[in-house]
Amino acid sequence: MNRSIIVRTASFLSMLLILYSCKTVEQPVKETKIPEEPLPAYESIGFYMQAGDPDKALDEFEKAYSRDPEGTDTKNLYSSLLLTVGKVEEAESVIREVLEKDPENTDALYNLAMLQSIKGNKEEEKKALENILSIDSKDTRALSSLGELYLTEKKYDKAEESFSSSLEIDPADITARSGYGNLLLRKKKYDDAVKQFDKLVEEKPDYSFAYADRSRAKSGLNDADGALADLNKAVELDPGYYWNYIDRGKLLLFLGEREKALTDFSKAIEIDPGYFYAYIYRAGLNKDMGNRQEAESDYNKVMELKSDYYFIYEPFAVLEYENGDYTKSAELWKRAMERWPEEPSYLLMRGISLIASGKEKEGRDLFKSQMGSLPRDSYFYDLARMFAEPGYDIFLFNKLEKENKVPLKMRVLFYAACYYKLQGQIPLANKYFMEVADARIYGMFETDLAENEVKDIIHK
């Protein structure tokens, strides 16, 4: 269920509690305590919704529904509950039944919009919401939900118009307030966004998204401590929500709290081990902390869960190269090369990895076959030709002596060092690896690999 659906579901659940909950029943904190005396049908639904047990609420409703199945309000509530617990097909059947008899029933149309949102049919969702507004131009549910759609489509003026209209009618509309705050975030109006989320926190102090969103606004204002405090509160209110741990882990990384960040990414994985995103962050963090085995395990998990997530090809290839698994590294560099054929460093690293793995002919053939795809006046053409035709390094270094761009010069020196290492000229290779590492030009993987080579030199 995506973020906007969760927000709208929360809004819907609030309405259920107002309409059907028993005011004399206190909300359980951790578990559902069955009332000593049976509650009236709709009061029992409200009780179980407050207790965080929608399945039990649905059971209670079905008992009431069986006694009055033809009431329109009953059917609308029933389809809403079915959507809440994910019974989409059953919900659709009930919704269609209501609309056949009453095509202008706005409650049924809103449930239809929710249904289409869950299915990912944005145009049908928009059509249902616009239909509601043609019947009742002041329906805040439709206004705020339409604003959410415009926000995802980056139609910011229309989104603002929808959210503002909804808030004028109902200032307590959490969907509109949250959406408007997120619109301001998109526009980087962080001060104004904080004010919107302040109002949301004031109105709904137990609503975790209000704190999570406000933390992003505070981050935009460079208020890291305030952002962290809000994320801590969001986690406290909703300890089972995956993305709170991702966001807090990223912020903790920014603050240099690597162990705490690692804990948060691990917690996210514990919540949803079948989703790949947290593994990416934990892999990178483990790699930076020297936990290579753990990093490799996490990268492998990403490849298992989402093999086409191409952003990990480079860091994973670097890790496997550092680990000495040149065969696997070559395969990963190949994937990176296929995704970004315009990046010559991936071609060079793939060929180097092949040669290092013992496939010297395959590596040299790769350089020969791909050399023509590189600009002839570039260093990368010269490097590829050097690997394909040993002895070409003299020309390369004569050219490199005149180079004033230090980052480019260090990249070329790194590949030259790799060439000399493969040629068995270890002292010369080590000299250039150390020169690259000492330059400390971060942001390019060649520096990381050079530093790793230097560590091996020192340990030897």
C-alpha angles and dihedrals in degrees: 000000000000126000098259092050090051091052092049091045089053089051090049092049089053089056091050091053092050094047102039112017124109109240093209094060115087119220112255114237104213110358140021112263111200111232115247091231122044112257125225110271101260093037089056089053090054091047094055093043089055089048090057094246107121092164090059089045088054091051090052091047093051088058090054092041092057089058095049109018098154100058111113094217089049092053093047091052090046094052090047091054091047090054091048092057093041100253092138101162093049090047092051092053091054093044093051090049092056094045093050089062097033113021092178096054101129095198091056091044090052091051087050089053090051089049092052090047091055089049091049094241098141097173093051090046091052091047091054092048093048088049089056092051091049086059098038117012091191098057100129094194091061094041095052094042091049087051089055090053093049089049092056089048090051091240090141099170092054091044092053091048091052095046093045092049091051094048092049088058097038118012089187094062101125094193092055094042092048092045093049091050091051090048089056089049090055089052090048091239091143099166091054091044091054089053091053092049090046088059090047092051090048092050097040109022092171095051106111097198090062090063095040091052093044089053089060091051091049090049088055087056090049090247095140095164092051091047091051092049090053093048090049088055092047090053091047091053096042109021092168098058111111100207096054089066092046092052094044092046091054091049092048088052089054089051092050094248095135099162092051090046090051089053092052094049089048090051090052089052090050090054094048113010090171096064118085105210101084091049089061093057094042091049092053092046093048089050092052090048092052095252094134098163092052091045091051090050091052094047090050089052091053090051089050094049099036114007092175094061091115097183090080096053094088100044092042091049090050091051094050091047090053089048090054095244093132095165093059091040090054090052092051092047087052090055090049091047092051091049095046106024089165091065107088095191091071091055090050094048093047091053092044091049092050092051091045090052090057098262094116097154092048090050095049091045089053091055092047094049096045100038092090091059091065123082107262092224094055129097089233091063088050091049094049090049091049090057091044095045113031111215096045090102092089091064091046094054093046087057094043093056089072095049115113099177101097099197091051092045092052092050091053091047090053092057091044088053089052089051093053091046091054089047090055094247092131101166091052092045092050091050091058095041089055092047091053093046092048091053088065096203100167125195095058121087092222088073091053092050092047091051089051090052090051091052089054090049092052094046090051 
